[in-house]
Amino acid sequence: MSDPRSELSWLTDMIPPPGPEVRQRVQARLAMLVEADQSRGAALRFETSPRRWTGQWSHRLAVVLVAAAIIGVFLVPLPHVSLFHSLVTPAKVTAPTKLPVVDLSATPKGWVPVASGDAQVSVPATWDVLFNVCVIGSSVGDVYLNPSGGFCTAQKPPKGRTTVTLLPETDGEFHGSPSSYGLRSVINGIAVYALYNYGHGPYVGTDYLVPSLGVEVAAEGPLARRVVATLTRSPRTAALATGPAPSVLASWHQVTFAGLRFSVPGDWAVTRTSTWNVCGPVQVALPQSVTLDTDKTFQAMSCAPSGTFPVTPSNGVRVDAGAQGPTGSSSPTGSFSPAGSCLNLGGLKVCPSRTPDYSILFLKVTVPGRSKPVYVSIGLAGNGMVARTILYSLRPASPSAACPAAGIFAPGELFGVQFLSVTTGWTVGSNGILATRDGGLRWTVQYRARCADLSQIDFVDAEHGWAVGLRDLLVTTDGGRHWQQLHEPTWPIRSVHFVSQTVGYAVAGGGVSGDRSPMAPWTGGVVLKTLDGGQSWRLLAAPADAQSVCFSTTEEGLLGADGRIYRSLDGGRSWSLVVKGDGPGEDRPLATVQCVGQRAGWAELDGPGGEMSQSPHIAFHSDGGAWTPIFAEQYFPHPGIDVSVNSPGSYSGPFSAIDPDTAVFIDNCAACAPAGTAPWAIAERGGKELVRRGNVGHITSSLGASFVTSRSGWVTGIYWDGSSTVYRLVHTNDAGRTWTVEYTS
């Protein structure tokens, strides 16, 4: 029989050459493979020329790839998939669902799923699974997970044996268009690229890249293609995906241990232990139960061998309260996600492990008030939803545990305030949410939590609103009679602005300064958008160091970022600079924006720095065109900004945009009077006139403000009489001629 490769030379020019990124990667990989191929009686090398492949045969390896593909397609039937379908017709990717879907049907009967990171394949139950090593285990098949040194190809396997290797794709190894990676196909809705073949004869294998799962898969042997055909997302992807937190079933019960509280199925047994050991990464199957470990006693245990039969994944929980970390993880410290990728769950910082552990979600949990982290291991089985429900049920064991030793808010402090009309409004602060329906004559406690530290309230109508805190994001759909906690994204949300019951924008992440608003991070903030009322959020491409955001419609909005002001006319997809602040980086001011009416907006740049009991701040207005400065604190220079009107006070405070032509600015003057004052002014005619109205009554420093007209408004603030401090909500109904105290905490 003639060599089939010689019959396919006419296909050479039909195959596009691999891109430069792939060629560079293949060169490095083939340097490692040469030794293995030589031991099998063949030599192979890949040169930098796009079409120059040389080896024992004179034909170009591009032809060999097609030959292997066509022979494989016709001689090896695969269920559900054609690995080289893109040679015949463009492959189609299944439309994404709300959460990643684990294809449970991809596992044949009698096979066992084996997960590594975000990827999962299934193999016969008689195979071996090996971690971080390259040795021959089973005589029929091995799965290598994250082997040290790369792919396991140096061992000459027994005849008829299949090997599959899953290796994390190193960040940055592949660049450019995916079309340059290799031949594209779709397996169970996942795009897969066949990079190259290696070996010859019975030992030919293929290296695949799966960008969406961050993994490379190498497979060789008689069952290689069948195993690759089972590729799907692992339960880990569903457990950690951005999206709404699942509801806990009524049949579940809560478990409290090591400062944590979480929910598990009601029929799971709970056991306690105090022993720990170190085995390194091993196969762990958490039974459907809960193990609570104090990690006080070391116990020498017989560790599982490096190669064992695949263990069917199961759901379960293990909590390790000691410093040793989870049993079965040799180096828990240093292998977890950086702070920016951690979850904020009710005041807990939850950092998933970055290592591709075997069907286990390892978590490092920082509990406020505890000096050492707690390690939580959650079994990853099925579609991952049991693990996801357990994960997002994690909370501090008691409200006091959620309170940091030193928070921004003092006990009883009121901060954010919003009124929709002269009768209906809300105020939030350290202890919860208050509401009134009669203009402040009576206040009702709608939500109470010790150290709630809520900083902002945002209602779009009388029924739909959101409350933002340092640790929580709350939503109501009935005017505040019931408040529901929403799952926060990777970045803790600092402030929100909704334009409808479903569409909203947020500033999240970054660091807050103790002497500034907790709603505005000075640096590191990002912009998020939701289309489902805050159940899920996606990151927008926006200028760095976002500080505040608002939208007047779903398309038109303003952004304060890095001390500058930007405008978007396409829902946040692009931004244009409209006000340039002074100073680089940390020397830039804090930019706060408020939107009113179509394209109109108000803004204030605050700081940085201060001296002589004064702080630089400048206010701006725009009717949709140019931005005009309204006033500036005149003690400090403001080069490039022509404004001679002095600010209401020496330190900036809150402001409230009423309509496109009118806004109220409330400043502070710490050095005024015996204990300080809160001077304020009304900007009228788009800021062309600044009408000074004296001081806000009954407070010595302002914190929040909401005006529904230029005559009627509410201000939260501090009153200090020289010896004691109280927090107040005050109201005027006559443009500040008189003020009444409506609430004191």
PEVEN-V811898 format. One record per backbone hydrogen bond with DSSP energy under -1.0 kcal/mol. NH is the residue of the N-H (numbers start at 1). CO is the residue of the C=O. E is the energy in kcal/mol with one decimal. If there is no record, write none. Layout:
nh->(NH;NH)
co->(CO;CO)
e->(E;E)
//
This chain:
nh->(6;8;11;12;14;15;19;23;24;25;26;27;28;29;30;31;33;34;37;38;39;41;42;45;47;52;53;54;63;64;65;66;67;68;69;70;71;72;73;74;75;76;85;87;88;89;104;106;107;111;112;114;116;119;120;121;123;125;127;128;129;130;132;142;143;144;145;146;150;153;161;162;163;164;165;166;167;169;173;180;181;183;185;187;190;192;193;194;195;198;203;204;205;206;207;208;209;210;213;215;216;217;218;219;220;224;227;228;229;230;231;232;234;237;239;240;252;253;255;257;260;261;262;264;268;271;273;276;289;290;291;292;293;294;297;299;308;317;318;319;320;321;329;335;337;341;342;343;345;348;349;350;351;353;354;357;359;361;363;364;365;366;370;374;375;376;377;378;379;380;384;388;389;390;391;392;394;395;397;401;403;413;415;418;420;421;425;426;427;428;429;430;433;434;435;436;439;444;446;447;449;452;452;453;454;455;456;458;460;465;466;467;468;469;470;474;475;476;479;484;486;494;495;497;499;500;504;505;506;507;508;509;511;516;520;522;526;528;529;530;533;538;540;546;547;548;550;552;553;557;558;559;560;561;562;564;565;566;567;568;571;576;578;579;587;588;590;592;594;596;601;602;603;604;605;606;607;611;614;615;618;619;620;621;622;628;630;632;633;641;643;651;656;658;659;663;664;665;666;667;668;669;672;676;677;680;681;682;683;684;686;688;689;691;693;696;700;701;703;704;706;708;709;713;714;715;716;717;718;719;721;726;728;729;730;731;732;735;737;740;742;743;745)
co->(3;5;8;9;11;12;180;19;20;21;22;23;24;25;26;27;29;30;33;34;35;38;37;54;52;49;51;45;60;60;61;62;63;64;65;66;67;68;69;70;71;72;82;84;85;85;102;103;104;108;123;121;119;116;232;114;112;110;124;141;308;143;145;162;128;164;130;166;147;151;158;140;220;142;218;144;216;214;170;177;178;194;192;190;187;185;209;183;207;205;200;201;198;219;196;217;193;215;210;210;167;208;165;206;163;221;223;224;225;227;228;120;118;234;235;236;249;264;262;260;257;395;255;253;265;290;292;297;287;269;317;271;319;273;274;276;129;289;377;291;375;293;326;332;352;338;339;350;348;345;366;343;364;362;335;355;357;378;376;351;374;349;367;365;320;363;318;361;316;359;381;384;385;386;387;388;391;261;259;398;400;410;428;426;424;424;436;418;434;416;432;413;447;427;444;425;423;435;433;433;431;430;449;430;429;468;468;466;464;476;458;474;456;472;453;467;484;465;463;475;473;507;507;505;503;503;530;497;528;495;526;492;523;513;517;511;508;506;538;504;502;529;527;525;560;560;558;556;556;568;550;566;548;564;545;561;579;559;576;557;555;567;565;565;584;585;606;604;602;600;622;594;620;592;618;590;616;614;611;650;605;631;603;628;601;621;619;645;617;638;641;668;664;662;662;683;656;681;654;679;651;677;669;672;669;694;665;691;663;689;661;685;684;682;680;678;718;718;716;716;714;712;712;732;706;730;704;728;701;726;724;719;717;743;715;740;713;711;734;731;729;729;727)
e->(-1.3;-1.4;-2.0;-1.6;-1.7;-1.3;-1.6;-2.4;-2.4;-2.1;-3.3;-2.4;-1.7;-2.3;-3.5;-1.6;-1.4;-2.1;-2.8;-2.8;-1.6;-1.6;-2.2;-1.5;-1.3;-1.4;-1.0;-1.2;-1.2;-1.1;-2.5;-1.7;-2.7;-3.1;-2.3;-3.1;-2.8;-2.4;-2.5;-2.1;-2.6;-2.2;-1.7;-1.9;-1.8;-2.4;-1.4;-1.4;-1.2;-2.0;-3.1;-3.9;-2.8;-1.9;-1.8;-2.3;-2.2;-1.2;-1.7;-2.1;-2.2;-3.1;-2.0;-1.9;-2.3;-2.9;-2.9;-3.0;-1.5;-1.2;-1.8;-1.7;-2.3;-2.1;-2.8;-2.8;-2.4;-2.0;-2.0;-2.1;-2.0;-1.3;-2.7;-2.7;-1.6;-3.0;-2.6;-2.8;-2.5;-2.2;-1.9;-1.1;-2.6;-2.1;-2.6;-3.3;-2.9;-2.6;-1.1;-1.5;-2.9;-2.3;-2.1;-1.9;-2.2;-1.5;-2.3;-2.5;-1.7;-1.9;-1.7;-2.2;-2.0;-1.3;-2.3;-2.1;-1.6;-2.5;-3.2;-2.1;-2.3;-2.4;-2.1;-2.4;-1.8;-2.9;-2.6;-2.1;-2.9;-3.0;-2.3;-2.7;-3.2;-2.1;-3.5;-2.5;-1.3;-2.2;-2.4;-2.7;-3.3;-3.0;-1.7;-1.0;-2.7;-2.3;-1.5;-3.2;-2.2;-1.4;-1.7;-2.7;-2.6;-2.5;-3.5;-2.2;-1.1;-3.0;-2.5;-2.6;-3.4;-2.7;-2.3;-2.8;-2.5;-2.3;-3.3;-2.0;-2.8;-2.3;-2.0;-2.1;-2.3;-2.2;-2.8;-2.5;-1.4;-2.1;-2.2;-1.1;-1.2;-2.2;-3.4;-2.5;-2.3;-1.3;-2.0;-2.6;-2.1;-2.5;-1.7;-2.4;-2.5;-2.8;-2.1;-2.3;-2.6;-3.0;-2.3;-1.4;-2.2;-2.0;-1.6;-1.2;-2.5;-2.9;-1.6;-2.7;-2.2;-1.8;-1.9;-1.8;-2.3;-2.7;-1.7;-2.8;-2.2;-2.3;-2.5;-3.0;-3.4;-3.2;-1.6;-2.5;-2.3;-1.4;-1.9;-2.2;-2.0;-1.9;-2.4;-3.0;-2.0;-1.9;-1.5;-2.1;-2.6;-2.5;-2.1;-2.5;-2.6;-2.2;-2.7;-2.2;-3.8;-1.7;-2.2;-2.2;-1.4;-2.3;-3.0;-2.3;-3.2;-2.2;-2.4;-1.9;-2.4;-2.9;-2.5;-2.5;-2.4;-2.4;-3.0;-1.8;-2.6;-2.0;-3.0;-2.4;-2.4;-1.5;-2.4;-2.5;-1.9;-2.1;-3.0;-2.4;-3.9;-1.7;-1.1;-2.7;-2.3;-1.9;-2.9;-1.8;-2.2;-3.1;-3.0;-2.4;-2.0;-1.8;-1.1;-2.5;-2.7;-2.0;-1.9;-1.8;-2.6;-2.5;-2.5;-3.0;-2.8;-2.4;-1.2;-1.6;-1.5;-2.4;-2.2;-2.8;-3.1;-2.8;-2.1;-1.1;-2.0;-3.0;-2.4;-2.5;-3.8;-1.4;-3.2;-1.4;-2.4;-1.9;-1.5;-2.0;-2.5;-2.3;-2.3;-2.2;-2.8;-2.8;-1.7;-2.2;-2.4;-2.3;-2.7;-2.4;-2.2;-2.0;-1.2;-2.4;-2.9;-1.4;-2.7)
//
